[in-house]
Amino acid sequence: MKKIGIIISTIIIISLAILFLWYNGIIIFNYPLKSKYVIRGVDVSSHQGDIDWNVLSKQGIMFAYIKATEGRSFVDKKFSINYENANKTNLKVGAYHFFRPDSTGEEQADNFIKTVPKLEDTLPPVVDIEFYEDNVEETQKQLQNMLNKLEEYYGKKPIIYATYEAYDLFIANHFNEYYIWIRDVFFKPKLKDNREWTFWQYSNRTRLKGYRGKEKRIDMNVFNGDMERFEELYKKGTPSKNTKRGHLLKTGFKCI
């Protein structure tokens, strides 16, 4: 019995140690292979505080998405300075909006449009939708209204970011013409309707140098494609058909 107690205690201690290391971003369970996912980037907000973009941009990342707005009136207090300074580096830069169910899609699009400059070379706008106990059809309607208005203004089809809960409730088998950015911090993404994903947020606990805010960790992401496809997304908003799927397979990137 004593030996069993020692074994159980040892397992508990090791488990707690692993959990501590994961929570503090020292280890990451599902680290995507760099040989498969070359294009990596971060998404940030005011939670990362003051960011030295010259330092951050030199740590193996190629793109950055910056929080701009939320709902119909909220503007991230660090967006303007982050967007300006990130665009001074060699990073490909984009902005994202946190969708709220208590405002119309048009109101939220207006908030984003008056906040985010219309630049020719930029990543498409992203709308982050998460789980709400709300009317599904109405939420889908307002989300579509926002996506339509953003595409009309910026000339690029927006990308939808979602957690699995939100994806399964609002997005699966709908919005088929939009690229998907999915969050999965434990496994490689597998979408309910088997569609291809474009961005994957694989970690929300990575620690990098170059920022000092109340949030010490940073979100890490990979792009599902090669540099040619990424450049087309950056410049045009939609990669050409011959690089959307066939080129991925040819270069070793697995499509789901």
C-alpha positions as CSV (number, residue, x, y, z in Angstrom):
1,M,0.0,0.0,0.0
2,K,2.9,2.3,0.8
3,K,4.4,1.8,-2.7
4,I,1.0,2.5,-4.3
5,G,0.7,5.7,-2.3
6,I,4.2,6.8,-3.4
7,I,3.3,6.1,-7.0
8,I,0.1,8.0,-6.8
9,S,1.8,11.0,-5.1
10,T,4.5,11.0,-7.8
11,I,1.9,11.0,-10.6
12,I,0.1,13.9,-9.0
13,I,3.2,15.9,-8.5
14,I,4.3,15.3,-12.1
15,S,0.9,16.2,-13.4
16,L,0.8,19.4,-11.4
17,A,4.3,20.3,-12.6
18,I,3.2,19.8,-16.3
19,L,0.1,21.8,-15.7
20,F,2.1,24.6,-14.2
21,L,4.6,24.6,-17.1
22,W,1.7,24.7,-19.6
23,Y,-0.2,27.4,-17.8
24,N,2.8,29.6,-17.8
25,G,3.6,29.0,-21.5
26,I,6.8,27.1,-20.9
27,I,5.5,24.0,-22.7
28,I,2.9,23.8,-25.5
29,F,1.1,20.5,-26.1
30,N,0.3,20.9,-29.8
31,Y,3.2,22.7,-31.3
32,P,2.7,22.6,-35.2
33,L,5.7,21.4,-37.1
34,K,7.6,24.3,-38.7
35,S,8.3,22.1,-41.7
36,K,4.6,22.0,-42.4
37,Y,3.5,25.4,-41.1
38,V,6.1,27.9,-42.0
39,I,4.0,31.0,-41.8
40,R,3.4,32.0,-38.2
41,G,2.0,35.0,-36.5
42,V,0.5,36.6,-33.4
43,D,-2.8,38.3,-32.5
44,V,-2.6,41.0,-29.8
45,S,-4.7,43.6,-28.0
46,S,-4.2,46.2,-25.2
47,H,-3.7,43.2,-22.8
48,Q,-0.2,42.9,-24.1
49,G,0.4,46.6,-23.1
50,D,3.2,48.5,-24.8
51,I,4.7,46.5,-27.6
52,D,8.1,47.0,-29.1
53,W,7.3,45.8,-32.6
54,N,10.9,45.8,-33.8
55,V,11.6,43.2,-31.1
56,L,8.4,41.2,-31.5
57,S,8.7,41.0,-35.3
58,K,12.1,39.3,-35.1
59,Q,11.0,36.2,-33.3
60,G,10.0,33.9,-36.1
61,I,6.7,35.5,-37.0
62,M,5.5,36.8,-40.3
63,F,2.1,38.4,-39.5
64,A,0.2,40.2,-36.8
65,Y,-3.5,40.7,-36.2
66,I,-4.3,43.6,-33.9
67,K,-7.6,44.1,-32.0
68,A,-9.3,47.2,-33.3
69,T,-12.9,47.3,-32.1
70,E,-15.7,45.5,-30.2
71,G,-19.4,45.9,-30.6
72,R,-20.7,49.2,-31.9
73,S,-18.6,51.6,-30.0
74,F,-15.6,50.1,-28.2
75,V,-12.1,50.8,-29.6
76,D,-9.0,49.1,-28.2
77,K,-6.9,51.8,-26.6
78,K,-3.7,50.4,-28.1
79,F,-4.9,49.8,-31.6
80,S,-3.8,53.1,-33.2
81,I,-0.2,52.9,-31.9
82,N,0.0,49.1,-32.5
83,Y,-1.2,49.4,-36.0
84,E,1.1,52.3,-36.9
85,N,4.2,50.7,-35.4
86,A,3.5,47.1,-36.7
87,N,3.2,48.5,-40.2
88,K,6.7,49.9,-39.9
89,T,8.1,46.4,-39.7
90,N,8.3,43.7,-42.3
91,L,5.2,42.0,-40.8
92,K,2.0,41.5,-42.7
93,V,-0.6,43.3,-40.6
94,G,-4.4,43.1,-40.2
95,A,-7.1,44.2,-37.8
96,Y,-9.8,42.2,-36.0
97,H,-13.2,43.0,-34.5
98,F,-14.8,41.2,-31.5
99,F,-18.5,40.6,-32.5
100,R,-21.2,41.4,-30.0
101,P,-24.8,40.1,-30.2
102,D,-26.2,43.3,-28.6
103,S,-25.5,45.5,-31.7
104,T,-26.5,45.3,-35.4
105,G,-23.9,44.1,-37.9
106,E,-24.1,47.5,-39.7
107,E,-23.3,49.4,-36.4
108,Q,-20.4,47.1,-35.7
109,A,-19.0,47.5,-39.2
110,D,-19.3,51.3,-38.9
111,N,-17.2,51.2,-35.7
112,F,-14.5,49.1,-37.4
113,I,-14.5,51.2,-40.6
114,K,-14.1,54.5,-38.8
115,T,-11.2,53.0,-36.7
116,V,-9.2,50.9,-39.2
117,P,-7.5,52.7,-42.1
118,K,-8.3,51.5,-45.6
119,L,-4.9,50.4,-46.9
120,E,-4.1,48.6,-50.2
121,D,-1.7,46.1,-48.8
122,T,-3.1,44.6,-45.7
123,L,-4.5,41.3,-44.4
124,P,-8.3,41.0,-44.7
125,P,-10.4,42.2,-41.7
126,V,-11.3,39.5,-39.2
127,V,-14.5,39.2,-37.3
128,D,-14.1,37.2,-34.0
129,I,-17.4,35.5,-33.0
130,E,-17.6,33.5,-29.9
131,F,-20.3,31.6,-28.1
132,Y,-23.5,33.4,-27.0
133,E,-26.8,32.1,-25.7
134,D,-28.6,34.0,-28.4
135,N,-30.9,33.6,-31.3
136,V,-28.9,31.7,-33.9
137,E,-30.7,33.0,-37.0
138,E,-30.6,36.6,-35.8
139,T,-26.9,36.3,-34.9
140,Q,-26.1,34.8,-38.3
141,K,-28.1,37.6,-40.0
142,Q,-26.2,40.4,-38.2
143,L,-22.9,38.7,-38.7
144,Q,-23.6,38.5,-42.5
145,N,-24.6,42.1,-42.5
146,M,-21.3,43.1,-40.9
147,L,-19.3,40.9,-43.3
148,N,-21.1,42.4,-46.3
149,K,-20.4,46.0,-45.2
150,L,-16.7,45.3,-44.5
151,E,-16.2,43.6,-47.8
152,E,-17.8,46.4,-49.7
153,Y,-15.7,49.0,-48.0
154,Y,-12.3,47.3,-47.9
155,G,-12.6,45.3,-51.1
156,K,-11.5,42.1,-49.4
157,K,-13.7,39.2,-48.1
158,P,-13.4,39.2,-44.3
159,I,-12.2,36.1,-42.3
160,I,-14.2,34.6,-39.6
161,Y,-12.5,33.7,-36.3
162,A,-14.3,31.2,-34.1
163,T,-14.0,28.9,-31.1
164,Y,-15.4,25.4,-31.7
165,E,-18.6,26.3,-29.7
166,A,-19.3,29.3,-31.9
167,Y,-18.3,27.5,-35.1
168,D,-20.6,24.6,-34.5
169,L,-23.5,26.9,-33.5
170,F,-23.3,29.7,-35.9
171,I,-20.9,28.9,-38.8
172,A,-20.9,25.2,-39.7
173,N,-22.6,24.6,-43.0
174,H,-23.1,28.4,-43.4
175,F,-20.8,31.2,-44.6
176,N,-19.1,28.7,-46.9
177,E,-17.5,31.5,-49.0
178,Y,-15.5,32.8,-46.1
179,Y,-12.1,31.7,-44.8
180,I,-12.0,30.3,-41.3
181,W,-9.7,31.0,-38.4
182,I,-10.2,28.4,-35.7
183,R,-9.0,28.1,-32.1
184,D,-7.7,24.8,-30.8
185,V,-5.0,24.9,-28.2
186,F,-4.9,21.1,-27.7
187,F,-5.1,19.4,-31.1
188,K,-4.9,20.0,-34.8
189,P,-8.2,21.6,-35.9
190,K,-11.0,19.4,-37.2
191,L,-14.1,21.3,-38.3
192,K,-17.6,19.9,-37.8
193,D,-18.5,20.2,-41.5
194,N,-15.1,19.1,-42.7
195,R,-14.2,22.3,-44.4
196,E,-10.7,23.7,-44.8
197,W,-9.4,26.1,-42.2
198,T,-7.1,29.0,-43.2
199,F,-5.7,30.2,-39.8
200,W,-5.2,28.1,-36.7
201,Q,-4.7,29.6,-33.2
202,Y,-2.7,26.8,-31.6
203,S,-1.6,28.5,-28.4
204,N,-2.8,31.3,-26.1
205,R,0.0,30.9,-23.6
206,T,3.2,31.5,-25.6
207,R,5.7,33.9,-24.1
208,L,7.7,36.2,-26.4
209,K,9.9,39.2,-25.9
210,G,8.9,42.8,-26.8
211,Y,5.8,43.6,-24.8
212,R,4.9,44.5,-21.2
213,G,1.3,44.4,-20.2
214,K,-0.8,42.7,-17.6
215,E,-1.0,39.7,-20.0
216,K,2.4,38.0,-20.1
217,R,1.3,35.5,-22.7
218,I,0.5,35.9,-26.4
219,D,-1.7,34.1,-28.9
220,M,0.2,32.2,-31.6
221,N,-1.2,31.2,-35.0
222,V,-0.2,29.4,-38.2
223,F,-1.4,29.9,-41.8
224,N,-2.5,26.9,-43.8
225,G,-0.6,27.4,-47.0
226,D,2.6,28.5,-48.6
227,M,4.1,32.0,-49.1
228,E,2.5,32.4,-52.6
229,R,-1.0,31.8,-51.1
230,F,-0.3,34.1,-48.2
231,E,0.9,36.9,-50.4
232,E,-2.2,36.7,-52.5
233,L,-4.4,36.8,-49.3
234,Y,-2.4,39.9,-48.2
235,K,-2.7,41.7,-51.5
236,K,-6.0,40.5,-53.0
237,G,-7.9,39.1,-50.0
238,T,-8.5,35.8,-51.9
239,P,-5.8,33.4,-53.3
240,S,-6.3,32.3,-56.9
241,K,-8.0,29.0,-57.4
242,N,-4.8,27.1,-58.5
243,T,-3.2,27.8,-55.2
244,K,-6.1,27.4,-52.9
245,R,-6.0,23.6,-52.6
246,G,-3.9,21.9,-55.2
247,H,-0.8,24.0,-54.4
248,L,-1.2,23.2,-50.8
249,L,-1.1,19.5,-51.5
250,K,1.8,19.9,-53.9
251,T,3.9,21.7,-51.3
252,G,3.1,19.3,-48.4
253,F,0.5,21.4,-46.5
254,K,-2.4,19.1,-45.5
255,C,-5.9,20.4,-46.3
256,I,-8.7,19.3,-44.0
